[in-house]
Amino acid sequence: MNAKEQETQEKVQRDLPCVWMMAGVLNYKICDRQYDCEHCELDKVLRNMPHEEVGEALDQSRMYVETRDTYLAEDALEEQVNDFLAHIVSGSKLYLDRCYSRTYFWVYPENKDTAVIGLDSNILKLLYPITKIVPPEKFMYLRENQMCGLMVRDDFTIPLHSPLSGEVIEVNTDVNRELNSSPQDDNTWLMKVMPDKKVKNVDELCRGEQMLKGYVHKIHLIKRYLREALSRTAVSEVGLTMADGGEVQMDLESVLGSDLYRQLIKEIFQIS
């Protein structure tokens, strides 16, 4: 007998399944007595057990297996959800020197007369890849919550609503090029506005703790959609790009599927 055959035989001898395991009474038990059942305390206990109790033990064993498999599946699902979520929010930044709107603009008071307005890059990552952003016209007067532009993604558009009232005095004509070259840059602006009132007095804008609460809500919302989408996929098939060493999928729509993805975007942007 060569060394490999001897190693295989030794492994088989080490991993002998208990006869009660083979009978389905025990979920998992390796025999460590080379089937010397006569001197096995476990065997004595099970043999002296009434038949109905053996049946009960079998039912409990099956219940354990089902519960264990459920927990394993849930753990694997949660791990995948957290991995995708971590990738989505990776590099996200919130700036305390500016305000944020529920329409996902950031607003920075450039001076006492003008405010710079840009799109929140944390939200832009959810929409990746964006085909085109259509800004408002220069010298256009905007009212708070009025539609002021569009974001185009493949075959559907998302309306943009002004976070404040005022006159547009300048538009960034390079916004599409800048966002495509640096999608996580929160210094890419969309327009400059001469607001009717000071930025800090606009009720729809938030900062500090209120701003953080809004982002926590957004993260929980994305996580709920990811969990729903990934739970429909067999655990062995979830996150293949992560398991095989490749890059995590950047396009959220390909992870969620078109229907769920559009539901998420509608909920985030409050599109009816």
C-alpha positions as CSV (number, residue, x, y, z in Angstrom):
1,M,0.0,0.0,0.0
2,N,1.5,3.4,-1.0
3,A,1.4,6.5,1.1
4,K,-1.6,8.0,-0.7
5,E,-3.7,4.9,-0.4
6,Q,-2.8,4.7,3.3
7,E,-3.8,8.3,3.8
8,T,-7.1,7.7,2.1
9,Q,-7.9,4.7,4.2
10,E,-7.0,6.5,7.4
11,K,-9.3,9.4,6.5
12,V,-12.2,6.9,5.8
13,Q,-11.6,5.3,9.2
14,R,-11.6,8.7,10.9
15,D,-14.8,9.9,9.2
16,L,-17.0,6.8,9.7
17,P,-20.6,8.0,10.1
18,C,-22.4,6.8,13.2
19,V,-25.1,4.1,12.5
20,W,-27.7,6.3,14.1
21,M,-26.7,9.1,11.7
22,M,-27.2,6.7,8.8
23,A,-30.6,5.7,10.2
24,G,-31.7,9.4,10.2
25,V,-32.0,9.8,14.0
26,L,-29.0,12.0,14.4
27,N,-28.2,14.9,12.1
28,Y,-24.4,14.5,12.3
29,K,-22.2,12.2,14.3
30,I,-18.9,10.6,13.4
31,C,-18.1,7.2,14.9
32,D,-14.9,7.3,16.9
33,R,-15.1,3.7,18.1
34,Q,-14.7,1.9,14.7
35,Y,-18.3,0.7,15.1
36,D,-17.8,-0.8,18.6
37,C,-21.4,0.0,19.4
38,E,-21.5,-2.4,22.3
39,H,-19.3,-0.1,24.4
40,C,-20.8,3.2,23.1
41,E,-22.7,5.2,25.7
42,L,-24.7,7.1,23.1
43,D,-25.8,3.8,21.5
44,K,-27.0,2.5,24.9
45,V,-29.1,5.6,25.5
46,L,-30.7,5.6,22.0
47,R,-31.4,1.8,22.2
48,N,-33.2,2.2,25.5
49,M,-35.3,5.1,24.3
50,P,-38.9,4.2,23.6
51,H,-39.8,4.1,19.9
52,E,-42.0,7.2,20.0
53,E,-39.1,9.1,21.5
54,V,-36.8,7.9,18.8
55,G,-39.3,9.3,16.3
56,E,-39.4,12.5,18.2
57,A,-35.6,12.7,18.1
58,L,-35.8,12.2,14.4
59,D,-38.3,15.0,14.0
60,Q,-36.1,17.3,16.1
61,S,-33.1,16.4,14.0
62,R,-35.0,17.3,10.8
63,M,-36.2,20.5,12.4
64,Y,-32.6,21.3,13.4
65,V,-31.4,20.7,9.8
66,E,-34.1,23.0,8.4
67,T,-33.5,25.7,11.0
68,R,-29.7,25.5,10.4
69,D,-30.1,25.7,6.7
70,T,-32.4,28.7,7.1
71,Y,-29.9,30.5,9.3
72,L,-27.1,29.7,6.9
73,A,-29.1,31.0,4.0
74,E,-30.0,34.2,5.9
75,D,-26.4,34.8,7.0
76,A,-25.2,34.3,3.4
77,L,-27.9,36.7,2.1
78,E,-27.1,39.3,4.7
79,E,-23.4,39.1,3.9
80,Q,-24.0,39.6,0.2
81,V,-26.4,42.5,0.9
82,N,-23.8,44.2,3.1
83,D,-21.1,43.6,0.6
84,F,-23.1,45.2,-2.2
85,L,-24.2,48.1,0.1
86,A,-20.6,48.7,1.2
87,H,-19.6,49.0,-2.4
88,I,-22.4,51.3,-3.3
89,V,-21.7,53.8,-0.4
90,S,-17.9,53.4,-0.7
91,G,-16.3,56.8,-0.9
92,S,-19.5,58.7,0.1
93,K,-19.0,62.0,1.7
94,L,-21.3,64.5,3.4
95,Y,-20.1,68.1,3.6
96,L,-20.9,70.3,6.6
97,D,-20.3,73.5,4.7
98,R,-23.3,73.1,2.6
99,C,-27.0,72.2,2.7
100,Y,-28.8,69.3,1.1
101,S,-32.3,69.1,-0.3
102,R,-34.8,66.3,-0.4
103,T,-34.4,66.5,-4.2
104,Y,-30.8,65.5,-3.7
105,F,-29.1,68.8,-4.6
106,W,-26.4,70.3,-2.5
107,V,-26.5,74.1,-2.0
108,Y,-23.4,76.2,-1.1
109,P,-23.8,79.9,-0.4
110,E,-21.0,81.3,-2.5
111,N,-21.5,84.8,-1.1
112,K,-24.4,86.9,0.2
113,D,-25.9,87.2,-3.2
114,T,-25.3,83.8,-5.0
115,A,-25.6,80.1,-4.2
116,V,-23.9,77.3,-6.1
117,I,-26.1,74.2,-6.7
118,G,-24.8,70.7,-7.6
119,L,-26.1,67.2,-7.7
120,D,-25.3,64.9,-4.7
121,S,-22.7,62.4,-5.9
122,N,-23.9,59.8,-3.4
123,I,-27.2,59.7,-5.3
124,L,-25.5,59.9,-8.7
125,K,-23.8,56.6,-7.9
126,L,-27.2,54.9,-7.6
127,L,-28.0,56.1,-11.1
128,Y,-24.7,55.0,-12.7
129,P,-24.3,55.1,-15.7
130,I,-26.1,58.4,-16.4
131,T,-26.6,59.1,-20.1
132,K,-27.1,62.8,-19.9
133,I,-28.0,65.7,-17.5
134,V,-30.1,68.5,-18.9
135,P,-29.6,71.7,-16.8
136,P,-31.9,74.7,-16.8
137,E,-31.5,77.7,-19.1
138,K,-29.5,80.7,-18.0
139,F,-31.5,83.7,-16.7
140,M,-34.4,81.3,-16.1
141,Y,-36.4,82.1,-12.9
142,L,-37.0,79.1,-10.7
143,R,-39.5,78.6,-8.0
144,E,-38.9,76.2,-5.1
145,N,-39.7,72.6,-6.1
146,Q,-40.2,73.7,-9.8
147,M,-38.8,71.2,-12.3
148,C,-35.4,72.7,-13.4
149,G,-33.8,69.9,-15.4
150,L,-33.6,66.2,-16.2
151,M,-31.3,63.3,-15.6
152,V,-31.4,60.7,-18.5
153,R,-30.6,57.1,-17.8
154,D,-30.9,54.8,-20.8
155,D,-34.6,54.8,-21.6
156,F,-36.1,56.7,-18.7
157,T,-35.7,60.2,-17.2
158,I,-35.7,61.6,-13.7
159,P,-37.0,65.1,-13.2
160,L,-34.9,67.5,-11.2
161,H,-36.6,70.0,-8.9
162,S,-35.1,73.3,-7.8
163,P,-34.2,73.3,-4.0
164,L,-34.9,77.1,-3.8
165,S,-36.4,80.1,-5.6
166,G,-34.3,82.5,-7.6
167,E,-32.8,83.4,-10.9
168,V,-30.3,81.2,-12.7
169,I,-27.3,83.4,-13.4
170,E,-24.8,80.8,-14.6
171,V,-25.0,77.1,-15.9
172,N,-22.2,74.6,-16.0
173,T,-22.1,73.6,-19.6
174,D,-19.4,71.0,-18.9
175,V,-21.4,69.2,-16.2
176,N,-21.8,66.0,-18.2
177,R,-18.1,65.7,-19.0
178,E,-17.1,66.5,-15.5
179,L,-19.5,64.0,-13.9
180,N,-18.5,61.2,-16.3
181,S,-14.8,61.8,-15.6
182,S,-15.2,62.0,-11.8
183,P,-18.6,60.7,-10.7
184,Q,-17.7,60.9,-7.0
185,D,-16.7,64.6,-7.1
186,D,-19.1,66.7,-5.0
187,N,-17.5,69.9,-6.3
188,T,-19.1,69.5,-9.7
189,W,-21.8,72.1,-9.8
190,L,-24.8,72.4,-12.1
191,M,-25.9,76.0,-11.8
192,K,-25.5,79.3,-9.8
193,V,-28.6,81.0,-8.6
194,M,-29.4,84.4,-7.1
195,P,-31.8,83.2,-4.4
196,D,-34.8,85.1,-3.2
197,K,-33.8,84.6,0.5
198,K,-30.7,83.4,2.4
199,V,-29.9,79.7,2.0
200,K,-30.1,79.1,5.7
201,N,-33.7,80.3,5.8
202,V,-35.0,77.9,3.1
203,D,-37.1,75.4,5.0
204,E,-36.6,72.6,2.5
205,L,-32.9,72.5,3.0
206,C,-31.2,70.5,5.8
207,R,-27.8,70.1,7.3
208,G,-26.2,68.4,10.4
209,E,-28.2,65.8,12.2
210,Q,-31.3,66.2,10.0
211,M,-29.1,65.6,6.9
212,L,-27.5,62.5,8.5
213,K,-31.0,61.0,9.3
214,G,-32.0,61.4,5.7
215,Y,-28.9,59.4,4.6
216,V,-29.5,56.7,7.1
217,H,-33.1,56.3,5.8
218,K,-31.7,56.1,2.2
219,I,-29.2,53.4,3.2
220,H,-31.9,51.3,4.9
221,L,-34.1,51.7,1.8
222,I,-31.4,50.5,-0.6
223,K,-30.6,47.6,1.8
224,R,-34.3,46.6,1.7
225,Y,-34.3,46.5,-2.1
226,L,-31.0,44.6,-2.2
227,R,-32.3,42.0,0.2
228,E,-35.5,41.5,-1.8
229,A,-33.6,41.1,-5.0
230,L,-30.8,38.8,-3.7
231,S,-33.3,36.6,-1.8
232,R,-34.8,35.6,-5.1
233,T,-31.4,34.2,-6.2
234,A,-30.0,30.9,-5.0
235,V,-27.3,31.6,-2.4
236,S,-24.8,29.8,-4.6
237,E,-25.4,32.2,-7.4
238,V,-25.4,35.4,-5.5
239,G,-22.5,37.8,-6.0
240,L,-20.6,35.7,-8.5
241,T,-18.5,38.7,-9.5
242,M,-17.4,38.9,-5.9
243,A,-16.7,35.2,-5.3
244,D,-14.7,34.7,-8.4
245,G,-12.3,37.6,-7.6
246,G,-13.8,40.0,-10.2
247,E,-15.1,43.5,-9.7
248,V,-18.4,44.1,-7.9
249,Q,-21.1,45.1,-10.3
250,M,-21.4,48.9,-10.4
251,D,-24.7,49.1,-12.3
252,L,-27.3,48.7,-9.5
253,E,-30.0,48.0,-12.1
254,S,-28.2,44.8,-13.1
255,V,-28.2,43.7,-9.4
256,L,-31.8,44.6,-8.6
257,G,-33.4,43.9,-12.0
258,S,-35.2,46.6,-14.0
259,D,-38.6,46.5,-12.1
260,L,-37.1,46.7,-8.6
261,Y,-34.5,49.2,-9.7
262,R,-37.2,51.6,-11.1
263,Q,-39.3,51.2,-8.0
264,L,-36.3,52.1,-5.8
265,I,-35.5,55.2,-8.0
266,K,-39.2,56.3,-7.9
267,E,-39.2,56.0,-4.1
268,I,-35.9,57.8,-3.6
269,F,-36.9,60.7,-5.9
270,Q,-40.5,60.6,-4.9
271,I,-41.7,60.1,-8.5
272,S,-45.4,59.2,-8.7
